[in-house]
Amino acid sequence: MAALAQRLASSCPSAAPERAAPRPAASLVAVRRHVVPLQQRQTRQGNNATRRTICQASSEAPTVAVLSKEGEVLAALARIIDPDFGMNIVDCGFIKDLEIDGEQGRVSFRMELTTPACPIKDDFEKAAQEYVSALPWVKSLSLKMDARPPAPLLPDDSRPSGLRSVTHVIAVSSCKGGVGKSTTSVNLAYTLAQMGAKVGIFDADIYGPSLPTMISPQIRVLQMDPETKAITPVEYEGVKAVSFGFAGQGSAIMRGPMVSGLIQQLLTTSEWGELDYLVVDFPPGTGDIQLTLCQSVAFSAAVIVTTPQKLAFIDVAKGIRMFAKLMVPCVAVVENMSYFDADGKRHFPFGEGSGERIVREFGLPNLVRFPIVPELSAGGDSGRPVVVTDPAGPTAQAFLELGAAVVREVSKLRRAPQNAVRYDKELGVLVVRLPNGEQDFLLDPATVRRNDQSASSINEWTGERTLRDADIPDTLQPVGIQPVGNYAVQISWEDGFSQIAAYELLDSLPRLDAQDALARQAQRLAEMAGGVGDGNGGQEGSSSSAQQILRNAQQAPSAAGPALQT
Ligand SMILES: Nc1ncnc2c1ncn2[C@@H]1O[C@H](COP(=O)(O)OP(=O)(O)OP(=O)(O)O)[C@@H](O)[C@H]1O
């Protein structure tokens, strides 16, 4: 596990708190109240042999904190940093029920993560054991690792009854058939279960359900309660599963609306019980069935499966746009059947670069490549997923990477900024605050639109830009802005175009400085008044938020980014 943690260097998905977590009874804030000047500390130390000191870093005279035993334990635990959030685990609110018997040297507490599937929970546990046990007065430590899923985003009564105790629903989708979406869904579900989560899998393919051939539950028929009409999922290796293929009728010959209704019924009336993750294997495509699915259930995130060919790229882009419109963030792209190793060499039979292009264009946070491996196929055909039959093998390791990415991103999404980008109408600028940025900066809307990276603006095959600057009026305004996960925003423009703008792209565009913004505002005011600008930049007319930005910008004007298209 430690090796895994090292491999996933920046990953503690599950450990992410859903918001600035409430602090434990005595957190570091309380501890810091004990900071006292060195002189006083020496007196206190003399008076109280059980107290210990730590130095507090400061640019002025050094100060010293005198800690109670509780403070010492918390300070020791605060050395453990959640790598994703750059916050220590005490401030994350993971430490609960801390009890200390100072005389006996006994310490006990729970470490409560937000998902049992945290891929580095063992490392957290080990580090906590080590740091707390290293305190000289500690003779015994009782540490319980625990997980409590965050409260659902939607209230209970707005969620289908069968899904009320499901914390996260994850879509696995592809726009093309046969790219390995079902193989990915099933192995991802079992990987999450192996990581310690309670998992279910829903096969939403009514026309060609594949789950019945991919897993081997003892009871192969779904049971329905005659009174409540609730469906009991089948179960295999601890994972609950529902598929039309377990309804005893094989695949269906039905028209679209019937199919949508049936999928919705199967998904929402199944008694899933308490689950950390429900993996939904979407039917291929971006039609009505997929839309109905997204509208009937609040999906936390989507994983897109593709193959390396360029055509697959075009289809996948369609899928990402569909999910973005439905406000479901795509958190990972799987480039399946990417390569195989033979004769000491790596071969890429379908070419390279499709997955990378998806990541680049949409700013998706994770690209996972799966090789062509006969065991994956054989596992699917035999009803025993390869991650179950060979959990330590290389394929299972690759799935672990995907599982960790999903857990991490889903946890992070709970903290995604809601107003990272907004439009200041008076100034006619986009005001941007990147997730890790400290200060707002300003962008020209037309510049953002002109730098669209999608297939509508760049030739799929040659990579040449087809959108000309002159196509976009300087005065183009956005009419709606929505965050897409924690990596992009979707901007709806007044010309009807919907752009997914990755934060990475926004970060790279040339920024407007205070003078630019004032000049623009003066221009706008002049246009509105039908006259000439007043020459003072029209600052008086700005909204208070805009003025604040201008003040910030004047105090610390941002450096312009690299000259892209302006
Ligand atoms: N990485 C891989 N290596 C070898 N075989 C694979 C790999 N991924 C998938 N396959 C095989 O390719 C075939 C298609 O995979 P799968 O059924 O998962 O695709 P799909 O996208 O779900 O298809 P459909 O849309 O028709 O349901 C299966 O026989 C599967 O075992």
The ligand as an ORCA input file, in Angstrom:
! r2SCAN-3c Opt
* xyz 0 1
  N      -7.988     -3.673    -23.059
  C      -8.549     -4.722    -23.650
  N      -7.783     -5.746    -24.090
  C      -8.327     -6.796    -24.721
  N      -9.640     -6.941    -24.937
  C     -10.451     -5.960    -24.527
  C      -9.950     -4.813    -23.860
  N     -10.993     -4.009    -23.557
  C     -12.096     -4.624    -24.017
  N     -11.778     -5.784    -24.604
  C     -12.711     -6.727    -25.271
  O     -13.349     -6.009    -26.325
  C     -14.698     -6.410    -26.436
  C     -15.602     -5.205    -26.284
  O     -15.503     -4.734    -24.966
  P     -16.760     -4.184    -24.162
  O     -17.924     -5.098    -24.290
  O     -16.291     -3.845    -22.815
  O     -17.032     -2.877    -25.014
  P     -18.275     -1.882    -24.932
  O     -17.738     -0.567    -25.302
  O     -18.942     -1.989    -23.639
  O     -19.162     -2.480    -26.055
  P     -20.734     -2.260    -26.240
  O     -20.902     -0.837    -26.486
  O     -21.040     -3.108    -27.424
  O     -21.386     -2.724    -24.994
  C     -14.925     -7.457    -25.369
  O     -14.762     -8.727    -25.925
  C     -13.821     -7.190    -24.362
  O     -13.462     -8.335    -23.632
*
